[in-house]
Amino acid sequence: MRRTLVLVAAPVCVLVALATAWLFELSTAHVLVLAPVIVLCTAAAVGLLLLWARMAWESIRRPKSR
């Protein structure tokens, strides 16, 4: 499980950092320095979106009781 997670997460982290460099027109050196911050912020944003989606799904699925 951990090996698979690393094999999937590592390229995703690199792609997120490179996409940020392209989007904000940053140099590769700046992106390498900021990579941990970029990855953590992206993970936090994705986690928040998943939490909101789960809350919305649960509120839709839950039967209304009076």
PyMOL Python script that loads the backbone (N, CA, C, O; Angstrom):
from pymol import cmd

cmd.read_pdbstr("""\
ATOM      1  N   MET A   1       0.832  -1.197   0.000  1.00  0.00           N
ATOM      2  CA  MET A   1       0.000   0.000   0.000  1.00  0.00           C
ATOM      3  C   MET A   1       0.872   1.254   0.000  1.00  0.00           C
ATOM      4  O   MET A   1       0.627   2.168  -0.787  1.00  0.00           O
ATOM      5  N   ARG A   2       1.867   1.313   0.852  1.00  0.00           N
ATOM      6  CA  ARG A   2       2.698   2.511   0.919  1.00  0.00           C
ATOM      7  C   ARG A   2       3.498   2.700  -0.359  1.00  0.00           C
ATOM      8  O   ARG A   2       3.678   3.827  -0.819  1.00  0.00           O
ATOM      9  N   ARG A   3       3.978   1.610  -0.931  1.00  0.00           N
ATOM     10  CA  ARG A   3       4.740   1.711  -2.168  1.00  0.00           C
ATOM     11  C   ARG A   3       3.858   2.272  -3.286  1.00  0.00           C
ATOM     12  O   ARG A   3       4.293   3.127  -4.057  1.00  0.00           O
ATOM     13  N   THR A   4       2.639   1.793  -3.366  1.00  0.00           N
ATOM     14  CA  THR A   4       1.707   2.289  -4.376  1.00  0.00           C
ATOM     15  C   THR A   4       1.383   3.757  -4.136  1.00  0.00           C
ATOM     16  O   THR A   4       1.310   4.547  -5.077  1.00  0.00           O
ATOM     17  N   LEU A   5       1.191   4.113  -2.884  1.00  0.00           N
ATOM     18  CA  LEU A   5       0.900   5.503  -2.540  1.00  0.00           C
ATOM     19  C   LEU A   5       2.040   6.429  -2.952  1.00  0.00           C
ATOM     20  O   LEU A   5       1.805   7.504  -3.504  1.00  0.00           O
ATOM     21  N   VAL A   6       3.257   6.015  -2.685  1.00  0.00           N
ATOM     22  CA  VAL A   6       4.422   6.826  -3.061  1.00  0.00           C
ATOM     23  C   VAL A   6       4.557   6.906  -4.579  1.00  0.00           C
ATOM     24  O   VAL A   6       4.870   7.962  -5.128  1.00  0.00           O
ATOM     25  N   LEU A   7       4.317   5.783  -5.251  1.00  0.00           N
ATOM     26  CA  LEU A   7       4.430   5.776  -6.712  1.00  0.00           C
ATOM     27  C   LEU A   7       3.379   6.659  -7.379  1.00  0.00           C
ATOM     28  O   LEU A   7       3.604   7.173  -8.475  1.00  0.00           O
ATOM     29  N   VAL A   8       2.254   6.833  -6.735  1.00  0.00           N
ATOM     30  CA  VAL A   8       1.207   7.702  -7.287  1.00  0.00           C
ATOM     31  C   VAL A   8       1.413   9.146  -6.836  1.00  0.00           C
ATOM     32  O   VAL A   8       1.266  10.073  -7.633  1.00  0.00           O
ATOM     33  N   ALA A   9       1.751   9.341  -5.562  1.00  0.00           N
ATOM     34  CA  ALA A   9       1.827  10.686  -5.002  1.00  0.00           C
ATOM     35  C   ALA A   9       3.037  11.473  -5.502  1.00  0.00           C
ATOM     36  O   ALA A   9       2.939  12.683  -5.709  1.00  0.00           O
ATOM     37  N   ALA A  10       4.148  10.824  -5.696  1.00  0.00           N
ATOM     38  CA  ALA A  10       5.356  11.539  -6.119  1.00  0.00           C
ATOM     39  C   ALA A  10       5.179  12.241  -7.464  1.00  0.00           C
ATOM     40  O   ALA A  10       5.461  13.435  -7.556  1.00  0.00           O
ATOM     41  N   PRO A  11       4.722  11.548  -8.513  1.00  0.00           N
ATOM     42  CA  PRO A  11       4.513  12.266  -9.773  1.00  0.00           C
ATOM     43  C   PRO A  11       3.437  13.346  -9.683  1.00  0.00           C
ATOM     44  O   PRO A  11       3.537  14.378 -10.345  1.00  0.00           O
ATOM     45  N   VAL A  12       2.418  13.115  -8.875  1.00  0.00           N
ATOM     46  CA  VAL A  12       1.370  14.123  -8.710  1.00  0.00           C
ATOM     47  C   VAL A  12       1.949  15.381  -8.069  1.00  0.00           C
ATOM     48  O   VAL A  12       1.624  16.492  -8.489  1.00  0.00           O
ATOM     49  N   CYS A  13       2.792  15.224  -7.070  1.00  0.00           N
ATOM     50  CA  CYS A  13       3.423  16.382  -6.427  1.00  0.00           C
ATOM     51  C   CYS A  13       4.305  17.148  -7.401  1.00  0.00           C
ATOM     52  O   CYS A  13       4.296  18.379  -7.414  1.00  0.00           O
ATOM     53  N   VAL A  14       5.056  16.435  -8.206  1.00  0.00           N
ATOM     54  CA  VAL A  14       5.907  17.088  -9.210  1.00  0.00           C
ATOM     55  C   VAL A  14       5.053  17.822 -10.227  1.00  0.00           C
ATOM     56  O   VAL A  14       5.370  18.950 -10.603  1.00  0.00           O
ATOM     57  N   LEU A  15       3.977  17.198 -10.676  1.00  0.00           N
ATOM     58  CA  LEU A  15       3.091  17.851 -11.649  1.00  0.00           C
ATOM     59  C   LEU A  15       2.423  19.090 -11.068  1.00  0.00           C
ATOM     60  O   LEU A  15       2.272  20.095 -11.764  1.00  0.00           O
ATOM     61  N   VAL A  16       2.023  19.031  -9.810  1.00  0.00           N
ATOM     62  CA  VAL A  16       1.411  20.207  -9.172  1.00  0.00           C
ATOM     63  C   VAL A  16       2.419  21.344  -9.091  1.00  0.00           C
ATOM     64  O   VAL A  16       2.081  22.493  -9.371  1.00  0.00           O
ATOM     65  N   ALA A  17       3.644  21.035  -8.712  1.00  0.00           N
ATOM     66  CA  ALA A  17       4.670  22.079  -8.619  1.00  0.00           C
ATOM     67  C   ALA A  17       4.968  22.674  -9.993  1.00  0.00           C
ATOM     68  O   ALA A  17       5.090  23.891 -10.128  1.00  0.00           O
ATOM     69  N   LEU A  18       5.084  21.826 -11.008  1.00  0.00           N
ATOM     70  CA  LEU A  18       5.362  22.337 -12.357  1.00  0.00           C
ATOM     71  C   LEU A  18       4.175  23.117 -12.924  1.00  0.00           C
ATOM     72  O   LEU A  18       4.364  24.106 -13.632  1.00  0.00           O
ATOM     73  N   ALA A  19       2.972  22.683 -12.620  1.00  0.00           N
ATOM     74  CA  ALA A  19       1.790  23.421 -13.071  1.00  0.00           C
ATOM     75  C   ALA A  19       1.728  24.794 -12.411  1.00  0.00           C
ATOM     76  O   ALA A  19       1.340  25.774 -13.047  1.00  0.00           O
ATOM     77  N   THR A  20       2.106  24.867 -11.150  1.00  0.00           N
ATOM     78  CA  THR A  20       2.150  26.153 -10.456  1.00  0.00           C
ATOM     79  C   THR A  20       3.210  27.062 -11.078  1.00  0.00           C
ATOM     80  O   THR A  20       2.990  28.262 -11.241  1.00  0.00           O
ATOM     81  N   ALA A  21       4.351  26.487 -11.420  1.00  0.00           N
ATOM     82  CA  ALA A  21       5.406  27.277 -12.066  1.00  0.00           C
ATOM     83  C   ALA A  21       4.921  27.831 -13.403  1.00  0.00           C
ATOM     84  O   ALA A  21       5.173  28.988 -13.739  1.00  0.00           O
ATOM     85  N   TRP A  22       4.231  27.000 -14.149  1.00  0.00           N
ATOM     86  CA  TRP A  22       3.725  27.442 -15.454  1.00  0.00           C
ATOM     87  C   TRP A  22       2.622  28.489 -15.278  1.00  0.00           C
ATOM     88  O   TRP A  22       2.588  29.491 -15.992  1.00  0.00           O
ATOM     89  N   LEU A  23       1.725  28.250 -14.324  1.00  0.00           N
ATOM     90  CA  LEU A  23       0.584  29.146 -14.120  1.00  0.00           C
ATOM     91  C   LEU A  23       1.025  30.532 -13.663  1.00  0.00           C
ATOM     92  O   LEU A  23       0.499  31.538 -14.139  1.00  0.00           O
ATOM     93  N   PHE A  24       1.982  30.592 -12.747  1.00  0.00           N
ATOM     94  CA  PHE A  24       2.425  31.873 -12.206  1.00  0.00           C
ATOM     95  C   PHE A  24       3.721  32.371 -12.825  1.00  0.00           C
ATOM     96  O   PHE A  24       4.273  33.383 -12.392  1.00  0.00           O
ATOM     97  N   GLU A  25       4.204  31.667 -13.829  1.00  0.00           N
ATOM     98  CA  GLU A  25       5.424  32.038 -14.555  1.00  0.00           C
ATOM     99  C   GLU A  25       6.611  32.215 -13.600  1.00  0.00           C
ATOM    100  O   GLU A  25       7.308  33.228 -13.634  1.00  0.00           O
ATOM    101  N   LEU A  26       6.820  31.216 -12.758  1.00  0.00           N
ATOM    102  CA  LEU A  26       7.929  31.227 -11.814  1.00  0.00           C
ATOM    103  C   LEU A  26       9.104  30.441 -12.385  1.00  0.00           C
ATOM    104  O   LEU A  26       8.929  29.577 -13.244  1.00  0.00           O
ATOM    105  N   SER A  27      10.290  30.749 -11.901  1.00  0.00           N
ATOM    106  CA  SER A  27      11.461  29.991 -12.332  1.00  0.00           C
ATOM    107  C   SER A  27      11.477  28.640 -11.623  1.00  0.00           C
ATOM    108  O   SER A  27      10.834  28.459 -10.589  1.00  0.00           O
ATOM    109  N   THR A  28      12.203  27.719 -12.183  1.00  0.00           N
ATOM    110  CA  THR A  28      12.294  26.383 -11.599  1.00  0.00           C
ATOM    111  C   THR A  28      12.930  26.433 -10.217  1.00  0.00           C
ATOM    112  O   THR A  28      12.543  25.670  -9.332  1.00  0.00           O
ATOM    113  N   ALA A  29      13.895  27.315 -10.022  1.00  0.00           N
ATOM    114  CA  ALA A  29      14.544  27.436  -8.713  1.00  0.00           C
ATOM    115  C   ALA A  29      13.548  27.875  -7.643  1.00  0.00           C
ATOM    116  O   ALA A  29      13.563  27.352  -6.529  1.00  0.00           O
ATOM    117  N   HIS A  30      12.694  28.822  -7.973  1.00  0.00           N
ATOM    118  CA  HIS A  30      11.687  29.266  -7.012  1.00  0.00           C
ATOM    119  C   HIS A  30      10.698  28.139  -6.704  1.00  0.00           C
ATOM    120  O   HIS A  30      10.279  27.963  -5.560  1.00  0.00           O
ATOM    121  N   VAL A  31      10.340  27.396  -7.717  1.00  0.00           N
ATOM    122  CA  VAL A  31       9.385  26.306  -7.521  1.00  0.00           C
ATOM    123  C   VAL A  31       9.994  25.213  -6.652  1.00  0.00           C
ATOM    124  O   VAL A  31       9.300  24.639  -5.813  1.00  0.00           O
ATOM    125  N   LEU A  32      11.269  24.916  -6.835  1.00  0.00           N
ATOM    126  CA  LEU A  32      11.911  23.899  -6.005  1.00  0.00           C
ATOM    127  C   LEU A  32      11.955  24.318  -4.542  1.00  0.00           C
ATOM    128  O   LEU A  32      11.817  23.483  -3.648  1.00  0.00           O
ATOM    129  N   VAL A  33      12.147  25.598  -4.300  1.00  0.00           N
ATOM    130  CA  VAL A  33      12.154  26.088  -2.920  1.00  0.00           C
ATOM    131  C   VAL A  33      10.743  26.072  -2.341  1.00  0.00           C
ATOM    132  O   VAL A  33      10.551  25.729  -1.174  1.00  0.00           O
ATOM    133  N   LEU A  34       9.768  26.438  -3.147  1.00  0.00           N
ATOM    134  CA  LEU A  34       8.386  26.528  -2.672  1.00  0.00           C
ATOM    135  C   LEU A  34       7.603  25.223  -2.793  1.00  0.00           C
ATOM    136  O   LEU A  34       6.439  25.178  -2.395  1.00  0.00           O
ATOM    137  N   ALA A  35       8.197  24.175  -3.323  1.00  0.00           N
ATOM    138  CA  ALA A  35       7.479  22.920  -3.578  1.00  0.00           C
ATOM    139  C   ALA A  35       6.769  22.368  -2.340  1.00  0.00           C
ATOM    140  O   ALA A  35       5.606  21.978  -2.449  1.00  0.00           O
ATOM    141  N   PRO A  36       7.406  22.316  -1.176  1.00  0.00           N
ATOM    142  CA  PRO A  36       6.664  21.799  -0.008  1.00  0.00           C
ATOM    143  C   PRO A  36       5.435  22.634   0.332  1.00  0.00           C
ATOM    144  O   PRO A  36       4.391  22.086   0.687  1.00  0.00           O
ATOM    145  N   VAL A  37       5.549  23.935   0.227  1.00  0.00           N
ATOM    146  CA  VAL A  37       4.405  24.812   0.514  1.00  0.00           C
ATOM    147  C   VAL A  37       3.311  24.615  -0.528  1.00  0.00           C
ATOM    148  O   VAL A  37       2.129  24.567  -0.188  1.00  0.00           O
ATOM    149  N   ILE A  38       3.696  24.503  -1.777  1.00  0.00           N
ATOM    150  CA  ILE A  38       2.728  24.291  -2.859  1.00  0.00           C
ATOM    151  C   ILE A  38       1.976  22.988  -2.653  1.00  0.00           C
ATOM    152  O   ILE A  38       0.752  22.949  -2.780  1.00  0.00           O
ATOM    153  N   VAL A  39       2.699  21.922  -2.334  1.00  0.00           N
ATOM    154  CA  VAL A  39       2.070  20.615  -2.154  1.00  0.00           C
ATOM    155  C   VAL A  39       1.158  20.619  -0.928  1.00  0.00           C
ATOM    156  O   VAL A  39       0.053  20.080  -0.990  1.00  0.00           O
ATOM    157  N   LEU A  40       1.592  21.210   0.178  1.00  0.00           N
ATOM    158  CA  LEU A  40       0.749  21.253   1.376  1.00  0.00           C
ATOM    159  C   LEU A  40      -0.518  22.079   1.160  1.00  0.00           C
ATOM    160  O   LEU A  40      -1.596  21.683   1.602  1.00  0.00           O
ATOM    161  N   CYS A  41      -0.396  23.210   0.492  1.00  0.00           N
ATOM    162  CA  CYS A  41      -1.577  24.037   0.211  1.00  0.00           C
ATOM    163  C   CYS A  41      -2.547  23.327  -0.724  1.00  0.00           C
ATOM    164  O   CYS A  41      -3.762  23.403  -0.541  1.00  0.00           O
ATOM    165  N   THR A  42      -2.015  22.643  -1.717  1.00  0.00           N
ATOM    166  CA  THR A  42      -2.866  21.886  -2.634  1.00  0.00           C
ATOM    167  C   THR A  42      -3.576  20.758  -1.888  1.00  0.00           C
ATOM    168  O   THR A  42      -4.768  20.528  -2.093  1.00  0.00           O
ATOM    169  N   ALA A  43      -2.847  20.058  -1.026  1.00  0.00           N
ATOM    170  CA  ALA A  43      -3.455  18.971  -0.252  1.00  0.00           C
ATOM    171  C   ALA A  43      -4.544  19.505   0.679  1.00  0.00           C
ATOM    172  O   ALA A  43      -5.592  18.878   0.834  1.00  0.00           O
ATOM    173  N   ALA A  44      -4.300  20.652   1.291  1.00  0.00           N
ATOM    174  CA  ALA A  44      -5.304  21.248   2.177  1.00  0.00           C
ATOM    175  C   ALA A  44      -6.556  21.642   1.395  1.00  0.00           C
ATOM    176  O   ALA A  44      -7.675  21.416   1.855  1.00  0.00           O
ATOM    177  N   ALA A  45      -6.369  22.224   0.225  1.00  0.00           N
ATOM    178  CA  ALA A  45      -7.516  22.630  -0.602  1.00  0.00           C
ATOM    179  C   ALA A  45      -8.313  21.418  -1.068  1.00  0.00           C
ATOM    180  O   ALA A  45      -9.543  21.430  -1.027  1.00  0.00           O
ATOM    181  N   VAL A  46      -7.625  20.380  -1.507  1.00  0.00           N
ATOM    182  CA  VAL A  46      -8.313  19.162  -1.958  1.00  0.00           C
ATOM    183  C   VAL A  46      -9.030  18.499  -0.785  1.00  0.00           C
ATOM    184  O   VAL A  46     -10.155  18.024  -0.936  1.00  0.00           O
ATOM    185  N   GLY A  47      -8.390  18.464   0.372  1.00  0.00           N
ATOM    186  CA  GLY A  47      -9.032  17.894   1.554  1.00  0.00           C
ATOM    187  C   GLY A  47     -10.288  18.646   1.945  1.00  0.00           C
ATOM    188  O   GLY A  47     -11.294  18.037   2.306  1.00  0.00           O
ATOM    189  N   LEU A  48     -10.233  19.964   1.875  1.00  0.00           N
ATOM    190  CA  LEU A  48     -11.400  20.778   2.196  1.00  0.00           C
ATOM    191  C   LEU A  48     -12.534  20.536   1.198  1.00  0.00           C
ATOM    192  O   LEU A  48     -13.697  20.431   1.589  1.00  0.00           O
ATOM    193  N   LEU A  49     -12.197  20.450  -0.076  1.00  0.00           N
ATOM    194  CA  LEU A  49     -13.218  20.168  -1.090  1.00  0.00           C
ATOM    195  C   LEU A  49     -13.839  18.790  -0.886  1.00  0.00           C
ATOM    196  O   LEU A  49     -15.050  18.628  -1.039  1.00  0.00           O
ATOM    197  N   LEU A  50     -13.025  17.803  -0.545  1.00  0.00           N
ATOM    198  CA  LEU A  50     -13.558  16.463  -0.290  1.00  0.00           C
ATOM    199  C   LEU A  50     -14.457  16.453   0.947  1.00  0.00           C
ATOM    200  O   LEU A  50     -15.485  15.776   0.961  1.00  0.00           O
ATOM    201  N   LEU A  51     -14.077  17.194   1.973  1.00  0.00           N
ATOM    202  CA  LEU A  51     -14.908  17.281   3.169  1.00  0.00           C
ATOM    203  C   LEU A  51     -16.253  17.919   2.854  1.00  0.00           C
ATOM    204  O   LEU A  51     -17.294  17.422   3.282  1.00  0.00           O
ATOM    205  N   TRP A  52     -16.235  19.011   2.113  1.00  0.00           N
ATOM    206  CA  TRP A  52     -17.487  19.668   1.728  1.00  0.00           C
ATOM    207  C   TRP A  52     -18.349  18.751   0.865  1.00  0.00           C
ATOM    208  O   TRP A  52     -19.566  18.700   1.037  1.00  0.00           O
ATOM    209  N   ALA A  53     -17.729  18.032  -0.055  1.00  0.00           N
ATOM    210  CA  ALA A  53     -18.484  17.114  -0.909  1.00  0.00           C
ATOM    211  C   ALA A  53     -19.108  16.005  -0.071  1.00  0.00           C
ATOM    212  O   ALA A  53     -20.256  15.626  -0.302  1.00  0.00           O
ATOM    213  N   ARG A  54     -18.370  15.486   0.892  1.00  0.00           N
ATOM    214  CA  ARG A  54     -18.916  14.435   1.749  1.00  0.00           C
ATOM    215  C   ARG A  54     -20.070  14.962   2.590  1.00  0.00           C
ATOM    216  O   ARG A  54     -21.085  14.284   2.753  1.00  0.00           O
ATOM    217  N   MET A  55     -19.916  16.172   3.124  1.00  0.00           N
ATOM    218  CA  MET A  55     -20.993  16.754   3.921  1.00  0.00           C
ATOM    219  C   MET A  55     -22.240  16.986   3.075  1.00  0.00           C
ATOM    220  O   MET A  55     -23.358  16.733   3.526  1.00  0.00           O
ATOM    221  N   ALA A  56     -22.049  17.468   1.852  1.00  0.00           N
ATOM    222  CA  ALA A  56     -23.189  17.689   0.958  1.00  0.00           C
ATOM    223  C   ALA A  56     -23.859  16.365   0.608  1.00  0.00           C
ATOM    224  O   ALA A  56     -25.086  16.273   0.590  1.00  0.00           O
ATOM    225  N   TRP A  57     -23.059  15.346   0.333  1.00  0.00           N
ATOM    226  CA  TRP A  57     -23.608  14.036  -0.028  1.00  0.00           C
ATOM    227  C   TRP A  57     -24.396  13.450   1.146  1.00  0.00           C
ATOM    228  O   TRP A  57     -25.480  12.901   0.952  1.00  0.00           O
ATOM    229  N   GLU A  58     -23.862  13.564   2.345  1.00  0.00           N
ATOM    230  CA  GLU A  58     -24.555  13.037   3.524  1.00  0.00           C
ATOM    231  C   GLU A  58     -25.849  13.801   3.790  1.00  0.00           C
ATOM    232  O   GLU A  58     -26.846  13.202   4.193  1.00  0.00           O
ATOM    233  N   SER A  59     -25.845  15.107   3.571  1.00  0.00           N
ATOM    234  CA  SER A  59     -27.070  15.870   3.818  1.00  0.00           C
ATOM    235  C   SER A  59     -28.134  15.570   2.765  1.00  0.00           C
ATOM    236  O   SER A  59     -29.329  15.634   3.056  1.00  0.00           O
ATOM    237  N   ILE A  60     -27.715  15.246   1.556  1.00  0.00           N
ATOM    238  CA  ILE A  60     -28.678  14.878   0.515  1.00  0.00           C
ATOM    239  C   ILE A  60     -29.223  13.480   0.786  1.00  0.00           C
ATOM    240  O   ILE A  60     -30.415  13.233   0.602  1.00  0.00           O
ATOM    241  N   ARG A  61     -28.363  12.567   1.221  1.00  0.00           N
ATOM    242  CA  ARG A  61     -28.743  11.177   1.432  1.00  0.00           C
ATOM    243  C   ARG A  61     -29.602  10.978   2.675  1.00  0.00           C
ATOM    244  O   ARG A  61     -30.449  10.086   2.709  1.00  0.00           O
ATOM    245  N   ARG A  62     -29.390  11.795   3.682  1.00  0.00           N
ATOM    246  CA  ARG A  62     -30.096  11.635   4.936  1.00  0.00           C
ATOM    247  C   ARG A  62     -31.576  11.946   4.751  1.00  0.00           C
ATOM    248  O   ARG A  62     -31.928  12.988   4.198  1.00  0.00           O
ATOM    249  N   PRO A  63     -32.434  11.058   5.207  1.00  0.00           N
ATOM    250  CA  PRO A  63     -33.878  11.333   5.083  1.00  0.00           C
ATOM    251  C   PRO A  63     -34.296  12.459   6.033  1.00  0.00           C
ATOM    252  O   PRO A  63     -33.800  12.566   7.155  1.00  0.00           O
ATOM    253  N   LYS A  64     -35.194  13.269   5.566  1.00  0.00           N
ATOM    254  CA  LYS A  64     -35.712  14.368   6.374  1.00  0.00           C
ATOM    255  C   LYS A  64     -36.703  13.797   7.379  1.00  0.00           C
ATOM    256  O   LYS A  64     -37.674  13.148   6.991  1.00  0.00           O
ATOM    257  N   SER A  65     -36.468  14.032   8.658  1.00  0.00           N
ATOM    258  CA  SER A  65     -37.394  13.568   9.694  1.00  0.00           C
ATOM    259  C   SER A  65     -38.005  14.766  10.410  1.00  0.00           C
ATOM    260  O   SER A  65     -37.355  15.793  10.605  1.00  0.00           O
ATOM    261  N   ARG A  66     -39.236  14.615  10.788  1.00  0.00           N
ATOM    262  CA  ARG A  66     -39.929  15.731  11.447  1.00  0.00           C
ATOM    263  C   ARG A  66     -40.274  15.389  12.838  1.00  0.00           C
ATOM    264  O   ARG A  66     -40.861  16.206  13.548  1.00  0.00           O
TER     265      ARG A  66
END
""", "prot")
cmd.dss("prot")
cmd.show_as("cartoon", "prot")
cmd.util.cbc("prot")
cmd.orient("prot")
